Structure formats: C-alpha cells, structure tokens
Amino acid sequence: MAIDMSKYRDMFLSESREHLQTMGRLLVELEKSPDDREGLDALFREAHSIKGMAASMGYRATAELGHHLEDFLSGFRAGGAIPPTAIDRVLAGVDLLEGLIDDLSAERPERDVRPFIVGSTGAAPPSAPPAPPPLADEAEAVGPGNGAVTIPVASGEEILKIVIELVSGAVAPAARALLMLRELAAQGEVLDADPNERKLLQGGAVPRLELRLKSWRAPQEIKDLLLAMSDVARVSCVVERVRPATRQSRERTVRVRTGLLDQFINLTGELVTNRYMLQAAYNEGRDQDMRDGLERLTRLITDLHHHVLQVRMMPLASITGRLPRMVRELEQQTGKEVALRIAGEEVELDRSILEALADPLMHMVRNAVDHGIEERGEVLVSASREKDLVLVEVRDNGRGLDAEAIRRKAVGAGLLSPGQALRMAERDLFPLICLPGFSTRAEVSETSGRGVGMDVVKAVTEQFGGTLQIASERGRGTSIQLRLPLSVAIIRLLLVECGGELLALPITRVLRTLELERAEIRSSGRQMVVPLGNELVPLLSLRRMLRQPAKPVAGTIPVVVSEARGRKIALVVDRLVGQREAFVKSLAFPLDRIAGVSGATILGDGRIVFIIDPQGLLDEGTASGGRSGVSP
Amino acid sequence: MEQLLAFRLGGELYGLEIAHIQEVVEAPPLYTIPRAPAAMPGALNFHGSILPVLDLAAFLDFAPGKRDARVLVLSPAVAHLALAVTALRGVVPFAPESLLPTREEQARDTCIRAVLTQGREMINLLDLKTLLGRLESL
C-alpha cells in the first residue's frame, strides 16, 4: 500500500479514545433508561465508527472487537432495550478496546480479543443474531467460502508476505505451486513470486514458494486457504510492515475546523500583500504609508494570534467523558446513589490546561462522591465563562466539610497551634485541605485516598495562574471552584517596578491596585495594615520578599492587592508600571526550581520580565509572612 | 581527538567538552532573576529562550572576583543553562584516553569528572551531571 498510514495513526488513536469515552457515557445513561432508542442507536454508531476506523488502519483485533460489539448491540436495537448484563458486557468490551488502543499507541501487537468474543454467547439476547463464531483454530484447515471465517470487515488492503513449504514427497511440486500461485492471484494481486510463474512452468523441484500478495484478506484466511490444499507442509503468512526508516516521535494531533484553516489562508494572503505594500512604501520613502502599513501589520498579527489560540481550544467535554463511568463504578463500590450532572461541557479552554485538569477533575468528583454524598445525592460539574476566565465548579449536596475535623487534623499534624486553630474562622480552615497529605478521613478509602489529592488540584490550578476556592456548609454540601485562564499562551500581566527591576503579576492574581497615602496605613501589633472595605489587609514589602534592600517611603505608596492562602495581602512595590498582554514562557530546569517565580515573558525590546506568584513567595520560608511584613 | 573549551575559575583551570557547548555569547545583557541564589547573577535572552546564567566560580566556592563578560550557553540537550567563568582560555584538543580519573568524593565536591595534563598545566574536566544534580536543590 502506497499510503503511509503512520500519519493517520495518531488521529486514529485520539479519535478512538473519544469514541470510547462517548460509549462509556452512553452506557451509563442507558443503564438508567435501558429503552432509550436514541442512546442505543448512538452507542451502535460509536462501535461502528471504531470498527470502520480500525479496519481501514488494518488493526485487525480492534476492528474485530468493534464489529463484534456492533453485532452484539444490533440485536438489542431490534428489541428496543438493553438489559444490565449486556451493559456490563459492552463496558467490558470498551475496556478491552481501550487496552487495544493502548497496545497500538505503544506499538505493541494487539492483544487477543477472541476469549472475549467467544465468551459472548451466553449474554446475547434471544432476538440477537448469532454472535460471530470464533475463528477457526489453526489446526483446522478451513476454506474461505464455507462461512466459518468471519472477518466481513473491509480490513484494508495490505501486503502479505507468504512462504509455503511443500512436503518433500510431492509428486509434481511445480504444478502444485503453480496452482497455489493462481489460487492466491484470485485473492488479490501477486506482486512477486520466487520461483515465478514462468519458472514453475518449466517444472523441476520446488521445495518452497515465496511471494508477496496485495490483498484484502487476513493472513489467517490466506493461511487456512493454503493449508487446505494438498502437499503443503508449512505456511507462514505475515503482513509486511513498511516502517519509516526513522521513528518519528509521536506528535499529538488536534482537529481544526476547515473554516479556521480558511481564515489562516486568508490571513497569510493579507500578510503577503502587507509585506509588498511596506516594501513599496519603504522603497519610495513614503513615511505615512509605512506607518499605515505597520498599523495594519499589528492588526493582522493580533488576528493571527487570536486564530492560532483558537486551534488550541477544546471543549470541557473532552475531559468529562469519563466521569459518568467513574461515578457509576463508585456507586457500585460504595452502594451510594449519585446523580451526576454536567453543565457547560461546550465551554472551551486551552488544550494544555484541559489535559492537566483531567485528573484533578476526576479527583474532585471522586471526593464529592466519597466524602460528600452520604447515601444519595447529586454531584454537579459545571463550567462557565467569567470574562477572561473559565469557572469550573464541582459541587455536591452532601454532608459538607467538617470544620472541627479539619481543626483537629491541622493541630494533630502540627500545621496549627491549638490556639491558632481555635481562633481560625471556618472559611480559613477549608483551604487547609489543600495542603499535601491532608485528609479528614481516618481510613484511606479505596477511591479518594490515593493518587492525586487536593494539593495537586490546587497546584495544577495555580500553575496556570488560576485560583481555587472552597465553600462548604454543614449538611448542605461542598463547592470547589477553579477559576482558570482561557488560554495559557497569552495572559494579561500587571507590570511593577521593584528594587530597580521590572516584574510582572498575572492579572488574575491581582484584586486591585492602589496608591496609598501614608495616613491610610495603620499598625496592628508589629504589622502594618491597611483597611480595605471591612477588612484589615496586611501590608507586605515586595522588596523584602525578593530580598532586595529596603527603600525609605516617600510620597504615596503604590500597592498591589492580591490573595495568598485565601486571604488578602497588600504588596508594596516601588512603582505600578501598567498592564499588557504577554506571551508567557514556562520556565525550564533549573529556573523552575525557584519558588515564587512562575514564568517569564520577553518584552518587545528583548528584555526578560519574570512573573512572580505572591503565594509562592510567601510559602517559601516565611510561614507567617512576618518577615516580609512592613513594620511600623 | 576531541576538543574542550578551557577556562579559569579562580586560580584553577577547568575545561568542558565543546560538544556540550552550543555557543559562546559576547557580553549579553543579564536580567535579574527574583529570589535566585547568589551564584545566579541573571538570565539572558538567547534567541527567545530564557536561560539562567550560573556563575561557576561562585557556585563552586572560589574566591569572588572578576567574571568574563562572555558566557557559555550549554547545548539544549544538556540543560537550559549558561555558564559564567572567571576567564575564557580557548579550545584545547585532547585524546579521551589521556584523561586521568578523579576520586569520587572529589568529583562530588568540585564537579570534576577527570583531569587532563597539558604540559605543566592541569585542566579539570567539568562534570556536568554532578553540577546539574547540585542545581536540583537550589
């Protein structure tokens, strides 16, 4: 086959995974309403798609299993309902398909699907057509036309390399080999043969026949066909792998609307036009045209940027697909009754944020089922746009967080002194569950106890410049809200000057900026504070947090109000410079080892500006924040 | 024959295989990294990559002194890092089999992988693996 299928492989893998997720979701829905005709149809179509794609890629076991599930389901489609046993079986089939996709993605041979397919007969509905019979054993030589070999799937044409050894006592081996060659020619196209037809016609001894056959048939079929013929001692028949000389690293793929691609082409066209316009203006020294041209270029670049970011956007649905299935399994494990509702699945986020969010989201839902819901209840996963941010919320109507338990645990773990714990308000206690290793459950439960914890959820959120908020009420439920930027590449930054350096804060971390008069500042104990609304917000010196020399205060004091550990803080800077959109670069080792620095950006003049994270700056060393405090 | 780039750190002569070096950059502007350790005087913008500069002499506890304005940008396969040294010397060809091994504890403390004798001089071959390992705990 001339087409290099490896190009399509990644696409196949990612699309199959999506189909499998959808199947999982549909199955869970069908379990609740087994006679949902549309759901059953949709499920059937998903299986059909997987089969078709796998077949055209030449992934035989995957195609076979897809076909089997499709067949299995078609019986229930006719009957109009699907029983629970059948749902379990299809779920098991989906698991097996996932295993196959893993095999293919790791470039391993596909695992054996026959035991699964053979084991199907018991679960088939009475109205179902007979499940495809197991493939013939190698010992049994089965000819093609007797209906026993079932690979009706158009499996994609492949080149088979066939070696036939004839028994030593064959009477007319050359004639026998010629017959085989002609038989095979009827199954496809014989590309080459050794000995070839001309040689065979001359007769003589033919111990073996080697040939390459381009055929739609599976190697096993060809093998069976040959073994059924006389004088054949041994047959080997394998698919010839045409491997690229160098192994390409696996690139992740995205699907792009063709409309968007058209816009790229249009933009490219405009950029080319713009370039000639600028060239002409430059050649003829037309300053005004140069300026206009540059302005136009700026607009085009902004446009291009916007569209490039669009390509990276994916709907939340791409990571919520697994949730229904997980909740179903949790229901079975815990005996609880949980209604999972997902809203705002169409809300789009940058691909890399979504990928990082997949596990934390599962964890939060698991937590909600495990720790929140008591016997029955509802878990709501929702997403919505809030200006430049996306709010992702996991909410349950369960028992709510136990502030007392958190207090005890925090004291027990040495995170708070008993006095501190007593004075702490409930809402200040909740963020403590995000500390590494913190769990209010005495025993480690099978589902929530392992793997990612709330500390990971928080770290992932903050890594993208997002924030995490926890609200909870005893007996009413818990809500965890993640506010995430839409896209990682471009964020709005607030630039400040401090100790002669230009620094940036993600605007998502800035509540407001102020120019304080000296008289507005009060002292509370050894700590300087500023009243904002009805709160006394501690004043912290960014210079001290950055270990820069202190500076005497003169005139008004520029302050950035931010949040750290769920509380407001006011950072004193030297100067507020302004806001700008910036392409943020994440930092590589060893820069990523520096706490409190979350990224950097390069300004138009080549200057590097580091992005600081106030929370990270506080976490490092100064547990109470006292060392950074502005003292009277 | 292989080649190394020789440079001085305090009073010692060190060297690094040129295969590990992507480029020597002439006096790039350095931008202060907030909260960076003292041995990291700043970062440079290297064709759009942000690379921290490690002052090797300071990091390996040589007496503070002048620094060569040029920095060695390591190959990206090694690390996203540039090295500042006391003074650059030049390229020295050497036969890998003429390298003398160092004791293990010496390698750890001084980041020296092997020693090369060059006439009356000794060149310490920088052990990048140990160096990067020590950066893990900044």
Interface residues (C-beta under 8 A of the other chain):
Chain A: E501 L503 L546 R547 K585 L587 A588 F589 P590 L591 R593 I594 A595 G596 V597 A600 I602 G606 R607 I608 V609 F610 I612 L617 E620
Chain B: P29 Y31 T32 I33 P34 R35 A36 A43 L44 N45 G48 I50 P52 L54 A79 H80 L81 L132 L135 E136 S137 L138
